[in-house]
Amino acid sequence: MKTKVVVGLEARNVDGVDAAARDLAERYAAACRAEAAAQAAVARVLAEAETLAEVRVAALPAAAAREAELPVRALAAELGAAARQPDRTVQRRMDEAAMIARHFPATLDAWEQGTVARGHVTAIVEHGMPIQDGAARAMFEREALERAAETTPGRLRAALGRLSEELQPRSLTERHQQARATRGTSVQDLEDGMGGILIVQPITLIHGIQDRLTEQAKAIKAADPDDPRTLDQIRADIAADTLLTSTPNIDTGEGLADGYGGLGSITAVVNVTVSATALAGITAEPAELVGRAPVDIDTARELAARAPGWERVLTDPISGGILAVDRYTPSADMKRHLRVRDQHCRFPGCRQPVHRCDYDHTHDYALGGKTEVRNLAALCRRHHTVKGETPWKVKQLDHGVLEWTSPGGLVYIDTPPSMVRFTEPDEPAPF
């Protein structure tokens, strides 16, 4: 295969457009669509194989479970040998492909057309399968595909968590109480004398653990810039040291759960972007771990009870766009507003949480840009640098929408992820 090469730097810019970069971006996007279509074609073959295997199993007389599985194993071995792949892997993929074909046919069509990628499909299946009602799942799939066409798999996953929750017949609080019983740890043996440990706990604790490890690792790095370890390595070392050297004291309770499953060690800033009536116990819709996943309302109430401050978010009742935040103080108010509005870095596709981002002036302050919400956006350090030090350009449209223009002249629209909705309650709000 020959690689197309753009010769001559003089051809780089045409009317201020990086023609070479644009050409590469368009070819890459086209190649990704072709790759997605090929992956979907593989899934269709595997789904057909699973259906054929099921027909052959059904034709067998009553037999032991192991014998009944033999037609599936035989067909998986047939495909695996032809593609030079392990037949166990092929059998697992047959089952996954059949599930997609049966329960998410529109997603498989979109995948085949190249409008969604494997990551989008995985997110849709992950959040759609818990929805048992067929009509509700079909509704979920339609909405999910509309969102998938405009965003990355990472951002889609967070949005679908909320959408799936809205369509569940049982509340998250009920399901969470049952799921807590599954918490535990397990060990995975890896190659070269390494291993991993999986801790299953409520998501608030898991993200709290990761954030605390990150802050501690950063402090160590700052204290010793010559430390050769990466941030990941330091996090792993801190976790190992803490677990191996910390001894819970049954008499004093030190090192044990505080009665709230560890929630007392997490300090929350409560943005009342979900219904305030839920915090008051009037309704039971879930809260959200900012930009991550839904959180059962009982956990949200425990965090709220220990919050050092409250923030009330006022929204447009029609569009859901953020309009203002109470407790007005010029700089602090803007930051509160942006934390709620942006939730993560606003470069297309980036999911870096807002508390790890800079509040960047879209129109440079040094060039006359004003310090106001409509000229500010959260950008992680990487994309802050890209915006300031490369030909990438950005401008703000209405309601916090950002219009990014690449060096190649391609335009990308990034919409604030906040989709807050207020409804008229039967009783007045508790504030």
LOVO-554526 format. One line per field, with one value per residue (C-alpha): x, y, z. Coordinates in steps of 0.5 Angstrom, whole numbers. Layout:
// LOVO-554526
X (X; ...)
Y (Y; ...)
Z (Z; ...)
This chain:
// LOVO-554526
X (0; 3; 2; 0; 5; 4; 10; 13; 11; 9; 3; 1; -3; -9; -12; -10; -13; -8; -9; -5; -8; -15; -13; -11; -17; -22; -18; -17; -25; -26; -22; -25; -32; -29; -26; -33; -37; -32; -33; -40; -40; -36; -41; -47; -43; -42; -49; -51; -46; -50; -57; -54; -51; -58; -62; -57; -57; -65; -65; -61; -65; -65; -58; -53; -51; -44; -47; -52; -46; -42; -45; -44; -36; -36; -38; -34; -28; -30; -30; -23; -19; -21; -19; -13; -17; -18; -25; -26; -26; -30; -35; -36; -36; -41; -46; -44; -46; -52; -54; -53; -57; -63; -64; -60; -62; -61; -55; -52; -55; -51; -45; -45; -46; -40; -44; -42; -36; -34; -34; -41; -44; -41; -43; -50; -51; -48; -53; -59; -59; -61; -67; -72; -78; -77; -81; -77; -70; -72; -74; -67; -63; -66; -64; -57; -56; -58; -53; -47; -47; -45; -40; -35; -36; -33; -38; -44; -43; -44; -50; -53; -52; -58; -62; -62; -64; -70; -73; -72; -78; -74; -71; -63; -64; -67; -62; -56; -58; -59; -52; -48; -49; -44; -38; -32; -25; -21; -14; -12; -5; -2; 4; 12; 10; 5; -2; -8; -13; -21; -24; -32; -35; -40; -38; -38; -32; -29; -28; -26; -21; -18; -18; -15; -9; -8; -8; -3; 1; 2; 4; 10; 11; 11; 16; 21; 21; 27; 22; 23; 16; 10; 4; 0; 6; 6; -1; 0; 5; 1; -5; 0; 3; -4; -7; -1; 1; -6; -9; -16; -17; -23; -23; -23; -26; -20; -19; -26; -32; -36; -43; -44; -39; -34; -38; -36; -29; -31; -33; -38; -40; -47; -50; -58; -58; -63; -69; -68; -75; -71; -66; -72; -74; -81; -79; -73; -70; -63; -57; -51; -43; -41; -40; -39; -45; -52; -52; -57; -61; -59; -52; -53; -57; -51; -46; -51; -51; -44; -43; -39; -44; -50; -51; -57; -57; -62; -64; -68; -75; -75; -68; -65; -59; -56; -57; -55; -52; -54; -49; -46; -39; -36; -30; -33; -40; -37; -33; -39; -43; -38; -37; -44; -45; -38; -37; -31; -26; -30; -25; -29; -29; -25; -27; -22; -27; -28; -24; -18; -19; -17; -22; -20; -21; -24; -22; -15; -16; -9; -13; -19; -23; -27; -28; -35; -38; -40; -32; -30; -30; -26; -20; -15; -8; -7; -12; -11; -4; -7; -12; -6; 0; -3; -7; -13; -19; -25; -31; -37; -44; -50; -51; -44; -44; -36; -35; -28; -24; -18; -12; -15; -21; -26; -31; -33; -39; -38; -45; -45; -46; -51; -58; -61; -69; -74; -81; -86; -87; -93; -90; -85; -78; -74; -70)
Y (0; 7; 13; 19; 25; 32; 35; 42; 47; 52; 48; 48; 54; 56; 63; 61; 54; 48; 44; 38; 38; 38; 33; 28; 29; 28; 22; 19; 20; 17; 11; 11; 10; 4; 1; 2; -1; -7; -9; -9; -13; -18; -17; -19; -26; -27; -26; -31; -36; -36; -36; -42; -45; -44; -48; -54; -54; -54; -60; -64; -69; -68; -68; -66; -58; -60; -64; -59; -53; -58; -55; -48; -50; -53; -47; -43; -47; -47; -39; -39; -43; -40; -33; -35; -33; -37; -41; -39; -31; -33; -36; -30; -25; -29; -29; -21; -20; -24; -20; -13; -16; -18; -12; -6; -7; 0; 1; -5; -1; 5; 2; -1; 5; 8; 13; 10; 7; 1; 5; 8; 1; -1; 5; 4; -4; -3; 2; 0; -8; -6; -4; -10; -7; -7; -1; 3; 0; 2; 9; 9; 7; 12; 18; 14; 14; 21; 23; 19; 22; 29; 26; 21; 15; 18; 23; 19; 14; 19; 22; 15; 13; 19; 17; 10; 11; 15; 9; 4; 2; 1; 7; 8; 8; 1; -2; 1; -2; -9; -8; -6; -13; -15; -10; -14; -15; -20; -21; -22; -25; -22; -23; -22; -23; -17; -17; -13; -12; -10; -6; -6; -1; 5; 9; 15; 12; 9; 16; 19; 14; 16; 23; 23; 18; 23; 29; 25; 23; 30; 33; 28; 30; 37; 36; 32; 34; 29; 23; 18; 15; 17; 19; 13; 9; 14; 13; 5; 6; 10; 5; -1; 3; 5; -2; -6; -1; 2; -2; -1; -1; -4; -1; 6; 5; 9; 6; 3; 5; 11; 9; 12; 7; 12; 18; 22; 23; 26; 33; 35; 42; 41; 44; 43; 42; 36; 37; 40; 37; 30; 32; 34; 27; 29; 26; 21; 22; 21; 26; 25; 25; 31; 28; 21; 17; 17; 17; 14; 20; 17; 18; 25; 26; 24; 28; 34; 34; 35; 40; 46; 50; 50; 53; 54; 54; 58; 55; 57; 53; 51; 50; 48; 52; 55; 63; 64; 62; 65; 68; 73; 75; 76; 71; 66; 66; 66; 59; 56; 58; 55; 48; 47; 49; 46; 40; 38; 40; 44; 42; 37; 30; 31; 29; 32; 34; 41; 41; 39; 45; 52; 57; 60; 67; 65; 72; 73; 78; 81; 83; 86; 80; 81; 77; 74; 68; 68; 69; 64; 56; 50; 47; 42; 44; 40; 43; 50; 50; 47; 53; 58; 56; 53; 55; 52; 58; 58; 63; 63; 63; 63; 59; 57; 53; 53; 53; 51; 51; 47; 49; 45; 50; 44; 47; 43; 45; 43; 44; 45; 38; 40; 38; 41; 41; 44; 42; 45; 41; 40; 44; 50; 49; 48; 54)
Z (0; -2; 3; 0; 2; 1; -1; 0; 6; 1; 0; 7; 8; 3; 5; 12; 12; 13; 7; 9; 16; 13; 8; 13; 18; 12; 10; 17; 19; 12; 14; 21; 18; 13; 19; 23; 17; 17; 24; 23; 18; 22; 28; 23; 21; 28; 29; 24; 26; 33; 30; 26; 32; 36; 31; 31; 39; 38; 34; 38; 43; 50; 53; 58; 58; 56; 50; 48; 47; 42; 36; 38; 40; 33; 29; 33; 32; 25; 24; 29; 25; 18; 21; 26; 32; 39; 38; 45; 43; 37; 41; 46; 40; 37; 43; 44; 36; 37; 43; 39; 33; 37; 42; 38; 31; 29; 33; 28; 22; 24; 26; 19; 16; 19; 23; 30; 32; 36; 43; 41; 40; 47; 51; 48; 49; 56; 58; 54; 56; 63; 60; 60; 57; 49; 48; 53; 50; 43; 45; 49; 42; 38; 43; 44; 36; 36; 41; 39; 32; 35; 41; 43; 46; 53; 53; 50; 56; 61; 58; 57; 64; 66; 60; 62; 69; 67; 63; 69; 73; 79; 82; 83; 90; 90; 86; 89; 96; 93; 89; 95; 97; 91; 94; 95; 92; 87; 85; 77; 76; 70; 66; 68; 76; 76; 79; 79; 85; 83; 89; 88; 92; 91; 85; 90; 94; 88; 85; 92; 92; 86; 87; 93; 91; 85; 90; 94; 88; 85; 92; 92; 85; 87; 93; 89; 82; 81; 83; 76; 77; 73; 77; 75; 79; 85; 86; 85; 91; 95; 95; 96; 102; 105; 105; 107; 113; 116; 121; 123; 130; 133; 140; 137; 130; 127; 120; 120; 116; 119; 119; 112; 108; 108; 105; 111; 108; 102; 102; 97; 94; 93; 86; 87; 79; 81; 84; 91; 93; 92; 97; 102; 101; 97; 91; 89; 83; 83; 83; 79; 80; 76; 69; 71; 73; 77; 84; 89; 92; 99; 98; 95; 102; 106; 102; 102; 110; 110; 105; 107; 102; 98; 91; 87; 80; 76; 69; 63; 64; 56; 54; 61; 59; 66; 67; 73; 80; 87; 92; 87; 88; 81; 81; 85; 82; 75; 77; 80; 74; 70; 74; 73; 66; 63; 68; 64; 59; 53; 47; 43; 46; 52; 59; 64; 70; 71; 77; 74; 68; 68; 67; 60; 57; 50; 47; 50; 56; 54; 47; 50; 52; 58; 65; 64; 64; 56; 55; 59; 59; 62; 59; 61; 61; 55; 51; 54; 51; 44; 44; 46; 42; 36; 30; 33; 34; 38; 39; 44; 41; 45; 52; 52; 46; 43; 36; 35; 28; 26; 23; 17; 17; 20; 24; 31; 35; 43; 47; 54; 57; 63; 61; 68; 68; 73; 74; 77; 84; 88; 94; 94; 94; 100; 100)
